[in-house]
Amino acid sequence: MRRYLVVGNQTLRSARLLRELRTLNASGPCSFHIVVPAANPHVHAFWTEGEAHAVAQERLDEAILHLAENGIAATGDVGDANPIDAVTDTLQHAEFDSVIVSTLPPGLSRWIHQDLPRRIERKVALPVRHVITPFGDMRPEGRRELQGSTR
């Protein structure tokens, strides 16, 4: 069975990521584990670590439910605020065949700007798939959140 580690945040409930996971699921037995970095939630200017963790936990819970509603079983954890540390911490506790990095589109994604998919690949020596969610592919509540944070 192939094991995939999915790292994402605002894009975890996107149609684009769902299509990718469905394709992998259809190609043979596999499992998915999601890690959501407990990063600055961009909901307001000031935030605490507890608030960041709560937002990440909510996104994780919603993503696992969304995938289950679409026939895909997944587990998950909230990870370190730094996505690379979140991935490496998770890899210390379980083995995976590949990492899937789910990001916003270029221009909106800090992770693309930081070259996160390639940096993760170099750090963990596993294949990394980069799933870019077009802005229009995000759920309406995700678009509203992004639009509110760019003001």
ZIUR-V745485 format. One record per residue. RES is the residue in three letters. PSI is psi as a letter, one per 40 degrees, with the letter a starting at -180 (999 if undefined). OMEGA is omega in degrees with one decimal (* if undefined). D_LAST is the distance of its C-alpha to the last C-alpha in Angstrom with 2 decimals. Layout:
RES_PSI_OMEGA_D_LAST, RES_PSI_OMEGA_D_LAST
This chain:
MET_h_177.4_44.76, ARG_h_-179.4_41.70, ARG_h_-178.4_39.03, TYR_h_172.8_35.37, LEU_h_-178.6_32.70, VAL_h_176.2_29.26, VAL_h_-178.1_26.26, GLY_a_-179.4_22.84, ASN_c_-176.2_19.93, GLN_e_-174.5_17.41, THR_e_-172.8_19.87, LEU_d_179.5_22.99, ARG_e_-177.7_23.38, SER_i_176.3_22.81, ALA_d_-178.9_25.66, ARG_d_178.1_25.92, LEU_d_178.1_26.69, LEU_d_178.0_29.00, ARG_d_179.7_30.91, GLU_d_-178.5_31.37, LEU_d_175.5_32.71, ARG_d_178.9_34.92, THR_d_178.7_36.40, LEU_d_-179.6_37.22, ASN_d_-178.9_38.61, ALA_d_-176.6_40.81, SER_e_178.3_42.24, GLY_i_-177.7_44.01, PRO_h_178.3_43.76, CYS_i_175.5_40.64, SER_i_-177.9_38.45, PHE_h_174.6_34.76, HIS_h_-176.9_33.25, ILE_h_170.0_29.49, VAL_h_179.4_27.90, VAL_h_177.4_24.33, PRO_h_179.6_23.19, ALA_g_-176.3_22.12, ALA_i_175.7_19.09, ASN_h_-175.4_15.96, PRO_e_178.6_14.65, HIS_e_179.4_10.87, VAL_d_176.3_11.22, HIS_i_-173.0_10.74, ALA_d_-177.9_11.16, PHE_h_-177.0_14.92, TRP_i_177.2_17.06, THR_i_176.0_20.72, GLU_d_178.7_22.76, GLY_d_177.7_24.00, GLU_d_178.9_20.63, ALA_d_178.7_19.86, HIS_d_-179.4_23.34, ALA_d_178.3_23.01, VAL_d_179.2_19.90, ALA_d_178.9_21.77, GLN_d_178.2_24.93, GLU_d_178.5_23.39, ARG_d_178.3_22.12, LEU_d_-179.7_25.58, ASP_d_179.3_27.44, GLU_d_-179.8_25.59, ALA_d_-179.8_26.22, ILE_d_177.6_29.89, LEU_d_179.6_30.37, HIS_d_179.3_28.75, LEU_d_179.2_31.04, ALA_d_178.1_34.03, GLU_d_-179.8_33.50, ASN_e_173.0_33.77, GLY_e_-179.9_36.89, ILE_h_178.0_35.57, ALA_h_178.8_36.43, ALA_i_171.7_34.19, THR_i_179.2_34.08, GLY_i_178.8_31.37, ASP_i_168.2_30.20, VAL_h_-177.2_27.21, GLY_a_177.2_27.45, ASP_i_178.6_26.57, ALA_d_177.5_22.96, ASN_h_-175.7_24.03, PRO_d_178.2_24.58, ILE_d_177.2_27.72, ASP_d_178.3_29.19, ALA_d_179.4_28.41, VAL_d_-177.3_30.37, THR_d_176.4_33.21, ASP_d_-180.0_33.60, THR_d_-179.1_33.96, LEU_e_175.5_36.47, GLN_e_-175.3_38.60, HIS_e_-178.3_39.32, ALA_i_178.4_39.78, GLU_i_178.5_40.61, PHE_i_178.6_38.64, ASP_d_-174.9_39.54, SER_i_176.2_36.11, VAL_h_175.0_32.42, ILE_h_178.6_29.76, VAL_h_-178.9_26.25, SER_h_-176.1_23.65, THR_i_167.7_20.37, LEU_i_179.0_17.37, PRO_i_176.1_18.04, PRO_i_-177.5_18.09, GLY_d_177.1_14.91, LEU_d_-171.9_12.96, SER_h_171.4_15.71, ARG_d_-178.1_16.21, TRP_d_176.2_19.68, ILE_d_179.1_20.66, HIS_d_179.9_19.53, GLN_e_-178.7_21.75, ASP_f_-173.7_24.52, LEU_d_-178.9_24.78, PRO_d_179.4_27.17, ARG_d_179.3_29.69, ARG_d_177.2_29.43, ILE_d_-178.6_30.21, GLU_d_178.4_33.06, ARG_d_-175.7_34.58, LYS_d_-171.9_34.29, VAL_e_178.1_35.81, ALA_f_173.2_38.14, LEU_i_174.1_37.33, PRO_i_178.7_36.23, VAL_h_172.9_32.48, ARG_h_179.1_31.10, HIS_h_179.0_27.55, VAL_h_179.6_26.02, ILE_h_179.4_22.89, THR_h_175.0_21.17, PRO_i_-178.1_19.96, PHE_d_-178.4_16.62, GLY_e_-178.4_18.81, ASP_e_-178.5_21.09, MET_i_175.9_18.81, ARG_i_-176.9_19.49, PRO_d_-178.4_17.37, GLU_d_177.1_16.18, GLY_d_178.2_14.98, ARG_d_178.8_13.01, ARG_d_-179.9_11.34, GLU_d_179.2_10.60, LEU_d_-178.8_9.13, GLN_d_178.8_6.99, GLY_d_-176.7_5.82, SER_e_-178.8_5.58, THR_e_-179.1_3.78, ARG_999_*_0.00
